Amino acid sequence: MLDPMPTFGSQRTTTPSRKTGIPPTLLWIGCGSCSGESMAILGVDGQATDFLDLLEHDGIRLLWHPSLSLEPLAPIVYRVLNGTLPLTLLCVEGSIAMGPDGTGLFDTFDGKPKRDLVYELCAVADYVLALGTCASYGGIPAAPPNPTEAVGLQYSDGQPGGLLGEDWRSRKDLPVVNVAGCAADSDTMVLAMRWLLAGDPDPAQLDHFGRPTFVRPCLSGADRPKCGTAQWVGHSCYGCISQKFPLSRELLKWKEAKKCASELLLT
């Protein structure tokens, strides 16, 4: 478990709770050089209108998003951390890089390890949402030999721990909510955001991997409720954990995957 120095919010005060007349806020930050969930929600699945509807019709104030915001992130971060800007929902995509050698310098923000920034933002958010298997459990980057020392927010390779530790809870006393997949299903991401932003979410709706009960396989569809990679995996998933499925089956049957890759190289 990381115990970083408060490099970003050394003068931080407690973020105020949501007040009457103040709209819920959402801040989206990318880690681990990943933008898969941003692409999925903004256009790959044709769901951009769903996310924009969430912001417009649900009255959500978007503080920052790596693909939608023109202003720099740093001034917003400092306002959040010094308590002048409340943060209702923090969305994180991409794994947390702890390397090299535990320094976190493989992924930086403003010259400092981004893991420290995420750690402090998590501390002042009402709710934290991990979008995608990487942010949730470490994902493929956490697979051995894991050169970047990648972890998820509250899990590492499917085991409790990660950046925040097993016992971490948000300001509203909820663990990290994990919407797994690569990329995560766009409908499920929006549904999870609405569930949290509505306030007072029931923790009983989270399973033992921190996934909401309404999570869907990342490659499923309305007419195909099971994972779209079933021809390779042979197992129906409910949100991958790291490079393995919930029952600790390997994500790919490596013999078949290698054969497929070889055939592609020959064509």
C-alpha positions in Angstrom: 0.0 0.0 0.0 1.3 3.4 -0.9 1.8 6.0 1.7 2.9 9.0 -0.3 3.9 12.5 0.9 1.2 15.1 0.2 3.1 16.6 -2.7 0.1 18.1 -4.4 -2.2 19.1 -1.5 0.1 20.1 1.3 -2.2 23.0 2.2 -5.3 21.0 1.5 -8.4 21.4 3.6 -11.3 19.0 3.7 -13.4 19.2 0.5 -16.9 20.5 1.4 -19.8 18.1 1.1 -22.3 18.7 -1.7 -24.5 21.7 -0.8 -27.9 22.7 -2.0 -27.7 24.4 -5.3 -24.2 23.1 -6.1 -24.3 20.6 -8.9 -22.4 17.3 -8.6 -19.0 17.4 -10.2 -17.0 14.9 -12.2 -13.3 14.8 -12.9 -11.9 12.2 -15.3 -8.1 11.4 -15.3 -6.2 9.1 -17.5 -3.2 7.0 -16.2 -0.9 4.4 -17.6 -1.1 5.9 -21.1 -4.6 4.5 -21.5 -7.5 6.2 -23.2 -9.5 3.1 -24.1 -12.5 4.0 -21.9 -12.5 7.6 -23.2 -12.6 6.3 -26.8 -15.3 3.7 -25.9 -17.6 6.3 -24.3 -17.0 9.1 -26.8 -17.3 7.3 -30.1 -16.0 3.8 -30.7 -19.4 2.4 -29.6 -21.3 5.5 -30.8 -22.2 6.4 -27.2 -20.9 10.0 -27.0 -24.5 11.3 -26.7 -25.1 9.2 -23.6 -22.2 10.7 -21.8 -23.0 14.2 -23.0 -26.6 13.7 -21.9 -25.4 12.7 -18.5 -23.6 16.0 -18.2 -26.3 18.2 -19.7 -29.6 16.6 -18.6 -28.5 15.3 -15.3 -26.9 18.6 -14.3 -23.4 17.3 -13.8 -20.5 19.8 -13.9 -17.6 18.3 -15.8 -14.4 19.6 -14.2 -12.0 18.0 -16.6 -11.7 15.3 -19.2 -8.6 14.5 -21.3 -10.5 14.5 -24.6 -13.2 17.1 -23.9 -11.5 19.9 -21.9 -9.5 22.7 -23.4 -8.2 24.2 -20.1 -5.1 22.7 -18.4 -5.7 20.2 -15.6 -3.3 21.7 -13.0 -5.3 24.7 -11.9 -8.4 22.5 -11.4 -6.4 19.9 -9.4 -5.1 22.5 -7.0 -8.6 24.0 -6.5 -9.9 20.5 -5.7 -7.1 19.7 -3.4 -7.2 23.0 -1.4 -10.9 22.6 -0.9 -12.3 25.4 -3.0 -13.8 23.1 -5.6 -15.8 20.0 -4.4 -15.3 16.7 -6.2 -18.3 14.4 -6.3 -17.0 11.7 -8.7 -13.4 10.9 -9.7 -13.2 8.6 -12.8 -9.9 6.9 -13.4 -8.9 5.0 -16.5 -5.6 3.2 -17.0 -3.3 1.4 -14.5 -1.3 3.1 -11.8 2.4 2.9 -12.6 4.4 2.4 -9.4 7.8 1.9 -11.1 10.6 2.2 -11.7 11.8 0.8 -8.4 8.7 2.2 -6.6 9.3 5.8 -7.6 6.1 6.2 -9.8 8.1 8.2 -12.3 7.0 6.1 -15.3 3.9 8.2 -15.3 4.1 11.8 -14.1 2.0 14.9 -13.7 3.6 18.3 -13.3 6.9 16.6 -12.8 5.7 14.4 -9.9 4.4 10.8 -9.9 0.8 10.7 -11.1 0.1 8.0 -8.6 0.5 10.6 -5.8 -2.0 12.9 -7.5 -4.5 10.1 -7.9 -4.0 9.1 -4.3 -4.9 12.6 -3.1 -7.8 13.1 -5.5 -9.2 9.8 -4.2 -9.0 11.2 -0.6 -11.2 14.2 -1.4 -13.7 12.6 -3.8 -17.2 11.5 -2.6 -16.9 8.5 -4.9 -14.2 6.9 -7.0 -14.9 5.0 -10.2 -12.3 2.8 -11.8 -13.1 2.5 -15.6 -11.6 -0.5 -17.3 -9.7 -3.6 -16.1 -6.4 -1.6 -15.9 -7.7 1.0 -13.4 -9.7 -1.7 -11.6 -7.1 -4.5 -11.2 -3.9 -3.6 -13.0 -4.9 -5.2 -16.3 -2.5 -6.5 -19.0 0.2 -4.0 -17.8 0.3 -5.9 -14.5 0.9 -9.2 -16.1 4.4 -10.7 -15.4 7.1 -9.4 -15.6 5.1 -6.1 -15.0 8.0 -3.7 -15.9 6.0 -0.6 -14.9 5.0 -2.1 -11.6 1.4 -1.5 -12.6 -1.5 -1.9 -10.1 -5.2 -1.0 -10.0 -6.7 1.5 -7.6 -7.7 -1.1 -4.9 -6.5 -4.4 -6.4 -3.3 -5.7 -7.9 -3.5 -8.6 -10.3 -6.9 -9.6 -8.9 -5.8 -9.4 -5.3 -6.8 -6.7 -2.7 -4.2 -4.0 -2.3 -3.2 -1.8 -5.2 -2.6 1.9 -4.8 -5.2 2.6 -2.0 -5.2 -0.7 -0.1 -7.9 -3.1 0.8 -9.5 -1.1 3.6 -9.7 2.3 1.8 -13.1 4.0 1.7 -14.1 7.2 0.0 -15.6 10.3 1.7 -19.0 8.7 1.4 -17.7 5.4 2.8 -17.7 3.4 -0.4 -14.8 1.4 -1.8 -13.6 2.0 -5.3 -16.3 1.0 -7.8 -14.8 -1.2 -10.5 -16.3 -1.3 -14.0 -14.0 -3.8 -15.7 -13.5 -4.6 -19.3 -11.0 -3.7 -22.1 -12.5 -1.3 -23.0 -15.3 -1.2 -20.4 -18.8 -1.3 -21.9 -19.9 2.3 -22.5 -23.5 1.7 -21.3 -22.3 0.2 -18.1 -19.9 3.1 -17.5 -22.7 5.7 -17.9 -25.0 3.6 -15.7 -22.3 3.4 -13.0 -21.8 7.2 -13.1 -25.5 7.8 -12.8 -25.8 5.4 -9.9 -23.0 7.2 -7.9 -23.9 10.7 -8.9 -27.5 10.2 -7.7 -26.1 9.9 -4.2 -26.4 7.3 -1.5 -25.5 4.3 -3.5 -26.1 0.9 -1.8 -22.8 -0.8 -1.1 -24.7 -4.1 -1.1 -24.9 -3.8 -4.9 -21.1 -4.3 -5.1 -19.7 -7.8 -5.3 -16.5 -9.0 -3.6 -14.4 -7.5 -6.5 -16.0 -4.1 -6.1 -18.1 -4.5 -9.3 -21.7 -3.2 -9.4 -24.3 -5.9 -10.0 -25.2 -4.4 -13.4 -21.7 -4.8 -14.9 -21.7 -6.3 -18.4 -18.9 -8.1 -20.3 -16.9 -5.5 -22.3 -17.6 -7.1 -25.7 -21.2 -8.0 -25.1 -24.2 -6.4 -26.9 -28.0 -6.2 -26.6 -28.3 -9.3 -28.8 -25.2 -11.0 -27.4 -25.1 -10.8 -23.6 -21.9 -12.9 -23.3 -18.3 -11.9 -23.8 -17.5 -11.6 -27.5 -14.2 -13.4 -27.1 -15.9 -16.6 -26.0 -14.5 -18.4 -29.0 -11.1 -18.0 -27.6 -11.8 -18.0 -23.9 -14.6 -20.6 -23.5 -15.9 -18.7 -20.4 -18.6 -16.1 -19.9 -17.2 -13.2 -17.9 -18.8 -10.5 -15.7 -15.9 -8.0 -15.9 -12.3 -9.2 -16.2 -9.9 -9.0 -13.2 -6.4 -8.2 -14.3 -5.2 -10.6 -17.0 -7.5 -13.3 -15.7 -11.2 -13.8 -15.4 -13.0 -13.9 -12.0 -12.5 -17.7 -11.7 -8.8 -17.3 -12.3 -8.9 -18.7 -15.8 -6.4 -17.2 -18.2 -7.7 -14.4 -20.4 -6.5 -16.2 -23.5 -5.9 -19.7 -24.4 -2.3 -19.0 -25.2 -1.8 -21.9 -27.7 -4.7 -20.8 -29.8 -3.8 -17.1 -29.4 -0.3 -17.7 -30.6 -1.5 -19.7 -33.6 -3.9 -16.9 -34.5 -1.1 -14.4 -34.2 1.1 -16.5 -36.5 -1.6 -16.8 -39.1 -2.1 -13.0 -39.1 1.6 -12.4 -39.6 1.5 -14.7 -42.6 -1.4 -12.8 -44.3 
